[in-house]
Amino acid sequence: MNILDKITADKRNEVNLRKSLIPNKQLEQSVLFERTTISLANNLRNSKSGIIAEHKRRSPSKAVINQSLNVQDVAKGYENAGVCGMSVLTDGKYFGGALDDLLIARASCNLPLLRKEFIIDEYQLLEAKAYGADVILLIAAILTRNEIKRFSEFAKSLDLDVLLEVHNEEELQKSIMPSLDMLGVNNRNLKTFDVSLETSKTLSSLIPSDFVKVSESGISNIEAIKTLQPYGYQGFLIGENFMKTDNPGESASQFIKKLEQ
Ligand SMILES: O=P(O)(O)OC[C@@H](O)[C@@H](O)c1c[nH]c2ccccc12
């Protein structure tokens, strides 16, 4: 079993447990269910820098990144820095996150929030909406075309933007459909953790131009972004590079200033 198989197997158990504890109705009655969402795709289209900054405490590939910050400060810092959106990891077991992190981020800033999660069930989309997300991530490596269609159409019915993540051509070909807003290329192979920006370069020409292109993972300097922009990327998802510092908001701010110079 590779790590991705392990994560999804655990996720199925977790979702079943959650479902048995909190019924759909209760999520649908959440105050945040009525909230008007903000489109990350639109923000990215209109932005010069295109930075999506992530809250990530730890990961299977890097162990601890930062356990001492609070989500509120990170969200406010990212917002002040002028990022386009914030990604919040909600997986607990492998990334040290929680759904409550999403809720706290929601209460702390007005950025579009991406629920960064291993989505395998519609129930998690109800949770995303109820806890204040604007965007959901679907990972092609763990879903069938049919699931991608079902989940993305359900997300659109909840007014959530959809970021579909791929890592190779096969995943990309099986996933393209009109219910997606953004196509993300993960530079990190989630099965081996190898990181290469070449992945974004190679796949860029295969992504139809109606989708906003996002390059994800392993971005640690301005040069990487300058290299990827000519390939049509308008969004750049950055986690560790900001989170490994004592003040992720300040790091993001300096990064964006340099980028926009
Ligand atoms: O910390 P990085 O290398 O900047 O990467 C951020 C983000 O792309 C990464 O956390 C990520 C991309 N896709 C995922 C899917 C699940 C969990 C995590 C991820």
The ligand as an ORCA input file, in Angstrom:
! r2SCAN-3c Opt
* xyz 0 1
  O       4.116     22.854      1.063
  P       4.185     22.966     -0.424
  O       5.265     22.119     -1.034
  O       4.287     24.420     -0.864
  O       2.803     22.381     -1.014
  C       1.550     22.992     -0.752
  C       0.415     22.153     -1.338
  O       0.553     22.161     -2.733
  C       0.448     20.727     -0.796
  O       0.246     20.783      0.567
  C      -0.608     19.801     -1.439
  C      -0.971     19.784     -2.748
  N      -1.915     18.856     -2.977
  C      -2.201     18.238     -1.819
  C      -3.141     17.234     -1.545
  C      -3.246     16.808     -0.250
  C      -2.461     17.348      0.761
  C      -1.523     18.353      0.504
  C      -1.402     18.802     -0.800
*
